[in-house]
Every structure is written in C-alpha cells, then in structure tokens.
Amino acid sequence: MIRECRRSPRLLMRYLDGELRLSQTLQLEEHLQSCAHCRQRLDEQRLLEEQLLQLPAPVWTDGDERRLLAGIHTRLAAPATRPERRPRRLLLLPLGAAAALVIGWGVHSLAGRRSAGTESPLPQPVARPIPVIESPGFSDTPVAASLPAEATTRLYAFEDQAALEQAREGRQQLIELLRSVPRGEPVAILRAEFLDPASAAARQRHLERLVVHENTEIAVRSMELLVDLLDCGRWQGPSPTLLPLLEQALRQKLRAAAGYEVLRRLPGERAWKARFLAAELPTIRDQAALDIAAHAPAAFVPARDRLLRRLLRSAEPADRTLLERCVAVLDHSQPALLSLLVELHREGYSTEALRTHVDALASPVCLVLRQSLAGNGPIDSGDALTLASLSRRSVWIPAFQELVRTGVQSDRALVALTVPRGPASYVALQELARAGEGAVTRSDLSLTLGQLFERDPDRQQHLHAAFATLLPEEREDFIELLGRLPGATGTGALFCLLECSSLDTALRQIVSVRLLDRRAGEDRDRLLRVLRLEQQRRDQHGPDDTLVLTTLLLSLYEIDGRPGLRHGLVALGLELDRRQEDALLRQARVITSQPDAASAARHMARMNELLHVSP
Amino acid sequence: MNTPPEPPSNPPARKATLGKVSRFVQAMGITREAECLDPEEMDLVAAALRGDPRAFDVLVRRHLERTLRVALRFLGNREDAEDVTQETFVRAHAHLGSFRQRSAFGTWITTIAIRLCMDRERNRKRHRHLSLDAAAPGPPLRSHAPSPQRLLEARESLARTEAALRTLPPRLRTALILRVFEERDYHEVAAILGTTRQSARIYVSEARRQLARCLRPGAAP
C-alpha cells in the first residue's frame, strides 16, 4: 500500500505548469524519486491533462462565422424586441448621475435623428462617447485649432439662454450647470462660455474651487470641464490657488484621475513641480507617473531620476512594460540610464532582457560605461563591470583585459571574459597569458579559457578564427594553454585545434602527442574523424606528418586495444595482419617516445612502409 | 445580468473594495497600461465608439471563434454556446463605453461570455432542462479505424471526461477551461474571474484535483 504524502498537491501542479524555480524543481524531482504517492498523483495529473487535450476541438468554419455575425447584426438592429432587465445597480447611482445619463441619452437620440441619413449595419453604441479631443500630452499650446468639426455638433444645447444668463454667476448655479452636463461631453461648457465672456473669469475661479467640493461627482465634473477649457484654449490662466487645490484633490482616490488630467494640461514650471509632487502620491498610477517622467524638461532631470527609481522599486519584476518604458525614458541620459540598468539588475530583472538592453546601448552611453569601468566615469566601476559583463559584444574585451592587468577586480573581469564574444575572447586570454602580467596566474587564465570554451556554442569556429590570427610564436603557447584545460574540455579543445586548417604539421604533432598523453579516448568517433582528416591531408601534402597518424592510431589502441587500432586502420583504408599490427605498434611506441633524430627517421621510414606510403 | 465591470488590472489591490465604490473607482481610475493592450485593438474600440460599424465587426471577427470555443467548453451544447456567443457581442456593443481598456479587449469579452454562460447554466438547472449533449458524441467514427471495440472505449472515455468537466463548479470549470484549453496565463484567468492570481491558481489546481478524482478508474461515473 502506498503511504500518503502530506506534501501540498499545489506544488505538483506548479511543477506541471513549469512554474517552479530551478531549486524547487530539483527538490521536488528528488522527492518524487522516493515518494510513490506523489509520483502517482503526478501520473494521474499527466493522464488527466492528456485526456482533456484529447477532447475534440469545436469545429469552426467560415460559414459559422458568417452565420453568427449575421445573428449578432440582427440582434443589434432590434434591441427593443429583447427586453433587457434594467441593471439593478443603476438605481444605486446618485440621482445627479442618473439625471445626467437621461439627459445624455436624450442628446444622443437627437444626434442620432440628425444623422439618420447615413445607413449603417450596426446602430450606434449606447455608450459614453470618447473625448473628441486627443490627449495633448504636456504641450503648453492649446489644441483649439485642432478641434474636429464634429465637436461643434456635440455642443451641449442650452436652449434656454435666459436661464443661463441668470445662472452665469454664483457657485450654486455653476454646480447646477455641472450636474446637468452629461459626463464625457468634451466641449460642453463652450456654449455657456461664449455667451458672456465678461463673466468667464469669475466662473473660472468658481470652477477652480470646485475641484475640492465635498461632492466627488461635482468635483470630478468640474475638473473635466477645466480640461475642456484648457484643451480649447479658453482658459484665462490658472489662479495661484489652483495648484494647491489640485494637489488636495489628487490625494483623493476618486478624484486623482480627473485631477491628473487637469494637471497635465497646465502650462509653466510651477505645473511641472506640481506634477512631480503628484507623481509621488499613491493615488497616481504608474503609467501617469511614467508619462510625467517621459516628458520632464531638462530642469527636472534629478526629480525624474528619483521618480523612475521609485517606480522601479515598487514595480513587480514581471512588469516588463513598465521597466522597458523606464529605460526608454532615460535613453538620452547616459549616467541615469546606466544607474537604472544597474538597479534593474539588483531588482532581479531578467538577465536576458538586460543583456539586450546593454547590447543595444548607443555609443555615447558605451563611452560613459567604458570610462566608468576604468574608474573615472560617473557610475561605480563595479557596477559598470556588472553591466559590461552581461554584454555579448566584443567591444568590452580590452576593458576587461585592462582590469586583469591592473589587478583591479581581476577576478570579476576574468569571469566577464568567460562570456563568449567571438574569436576575440580567445585571443584576449592568449594575450593575457603571454604577457604574464597582473595578479592572475596562468592556471586562472586556463580555467577562464575552459569556462569560455564550454559556454561558447560556436567554440570550434571561434577557436579556429582566433588561432588563425595568432602569430606563429604565439600558437604553441596557445596550445600549451589549451593543453592545461582539465578533462573533457581540454580534450575537446585539442580536437578542435586538430581539425583546424591553419595548424601546420609541427603544431599538429604537438597537439596529437598531447592528445595521446591525455589518453583522449572517450571520444573514439572524434578520434576516427580526425584520423580520416589526417589521411586526406596526407594524400594531398605527402607523408610529412606520419607522427600525427601514428599518435592517433596509438591513442585508438590505448582506448580500445586491437579493435580500436583496427578501426583506425580501416578508417585509413588499410588491412594489416596481426604480425604487421605488432610491428606497427612497436614502431609507433618508439616514434612517440621522442627518440634521437637518426633513429626517429629510421622508424618513421618503417612506419611509412607499413602505412603503404613511400617517403 | 449586469455587464461585468472590466476586470481590474491589479486584482489583489482591489480585493477589499467591492460594490459600487469599486465600480466608481474603476470608472475613474487612471489607466494603468495592462501588459496585453493591443494598440490596434484600442484604435478599433475607439472607432467603434465613434460609431464605425466596420471597426466593431473587425473586433467581433477577431474574438468570435475564441468566444464560441470557451462557451462550448463551458456549456457543452453548441446551440446554447452559439446563443451565448452572439449575446456576448450584443452586450459588448451596448456597453462598449464602459470598457476602459485596463485589460485587453479579449479578456473583457471572455468575462462577459463567462458570466452569460454561468447565467445560462443556472437557468437551465432551474428549468430542469437536461442537455442532450451531456453524453456528447465523440469524434466521428471512421471506417478505417482499428477495431470498433477500441473506438467505442475511446469514445466512452472522451464522453466521461466531457461529463466530468460538466460536473465541476462553474468557477473551477472556467478556470480550468481558460488555463488548459485556452492557455491563458493566471493573470488573465484571475482578471476574468475577478479574483487574485493566487486564487486563480488554487481554482485551477482544485479543478484538476476534482476532475482527477472523478476520472479515477474506480470512481462512480
């Protein structure tokens, strides 16, 4: 009987969803090895998932689409035939809002009658019309000129002008007016304003004070009308008290949106101060704060940077849109952008995404980063190193080399050098090893090279390219460095080199002897491949490198005994009897034991005979 | 049914404020850019609000199939599902003005569809109307199938799964459909169900658990 496990089944679900962190996954997998109950539950869930996904998907044809669409059109065309229960919640709305809705409805039906000439398959949505005036951003110029013609047709109709005349002064009248204006009508107050310009200023002062009216509805409406007036360029200029009043309104959740809309339209430096103050308020959403940051004038750069940092700290790491917009906002300010990227790193932002940002940095920003790396830039050199080491571009390599040479953060610079950045990465390590300078030892460099080699997906290609750029005297040194790499990494690197076309005979011999020393045999297939390559090379260039063939054959023999040797011989197209094989092995041992020149030549000649080639 | 308020973009923070206050807040809150707002779709919504019928048609076409799929999975009955789908878009059209673009249009549409599905199911139960599709036919039989016996078994197994899915409570079923069949992320599932991401996770997990128990070999059908 299976013992019940008390581990939460939710962990298994998250495992199935692939949502566990690596450490949790490993832990759970280890647990699954030993817990039959959880294994059973997991299998059950997997089976369930399969069963569910086997359920046939609904059939969908173009005909279905046409039919359903026609059905929707029919229903929309005859809304009255479908009695719809009036939403109960509407009754709870304040009376004023209800009245406004009714009036709004009336205006729309009037408008509908007016535009009855245009035939459309769908009736107009019974909805709050969106503002006709597009958001003006933070431009200080009013947008009256760009008012579309249709805006005038939407003017709220105050038919009773005499009543309006009476109402033009006095707070209470204005409130009544506000109550009667349907929400969302963008230019609703225009007509009233046109009637008596003389009273406009007084009305504006009333309107400004209404933003803190105890009735939220009135306050919000007044702010919407302020927005209308600002958008239409019908504003005489805000009074000194408006900003403090707005700030007060912004602190209230229900008024924040409307207040912000007014604030973003107000001109002048004082308005910017108020905007930055407002951005700190919890009632202002991140998006609005970002807008403020994005449009901040030069004088407000420090405030902007502070604001962005605050946003970043409060943002969820998963909220990439916000973070990316932060980066975009700062694109033209180098030190701020770099500091921000460093903070992103600290806040656990995705490394991959950061790498993309760093790689995409424009050259002025790169310059600042490089100066900072050298310790004379605006950001901390450790932070600069963190950022630069994320990048996959080779431009950072000289800076890392410099750090290694000077011994400043040499360990971290070495780690940075393990990120593959093309052939330049290999050359850089070779240069460091050759120079023998700095605080790092040769084995540190060798270790770095090993890690680089392992992380590099195009290692062979890069290694070959790097090798081709080295001077002849540097090449042997490089082989020596590669030869120090431990285990399979070292063997792989030597194999890579042996397959490199720019490797001359002498160096190939060195490499093959090193391979023999390492008993490089786990990779028999690779050994055979190299052997075939050697054979081709030998067919083309003559038997000057019998030593390489010999060492490779001997390597094969040492891994697999006679079968290995025979594999190698077959790869070379040779068939030897047992006696000849013995002779070959004897010669090979002598040749690879580095005899004196005369004896080497004698044995080599004998070997060439065995390998069917004349010297 | 009331048209659902658009799913909040930040469910945990809004958990406490329910009722009309939250409706007001949602109606007036400054738009926080949701992760999945499609600018083209926002333009289409704006155009539809200005009364452009083609824009609304484009929106419908974009979401029609997906909505039908969700409704069909939920209700298991094509006729009802098609009716709910059409009604969904009619409601969406009527209340387009209340869509404040804090979530993707598709999320909003799915929210409406799910509410309508729940209403429909409640009515169906009230009228003791049993769906003939409860034992829905599986995939069509094919003549070259290996053996009638195997096919029958497969069909029965599918029907059993389908029936088990129907027995889940509506919210759990919704969560499972959205997550497994529609591959929506938990954020969206939470938004549609009007709950937190953590709760959405729990819903899906609980749905899976109940379903697995239902489909266990020894379980009563």
Interface residues (C-beta under 8 A of the other chain):
Chain A: P9 R10 M13 R14 E44 Q45 L48 E49 Q51 L52 L53 Q54 L55 P56 A57 P58 W60 D64 E65 L68 L69 G71 I72 R75 L76 P79 R82 P87 R88 R89 L92 L93 S120 P121 L122 Q124 P125 V126 A127 R128 P129 I130 V220 K253 L254 A256 A257 A258 Y260 I284 R285 D286 Q287 A288 D319 R320 T321 L322
Chain B: N2 T3 K20 R23 F24 V25 M28 G29 I30 T31 R32 E33 E35 A46 A48 L49 R50 G51 P53 F56 D57 V60 R61 L64 E65 L68 R69 L72 R73 R78 A81 E82 T85 Q86 E87 F89 V90 H93 A94 H95 L96 G97 S98 G138 P139 S157 L158 T161 E162 L165 L176 V180 F181 R201 I202 V204 S205 R208 R209 L211 A212 L215 R216
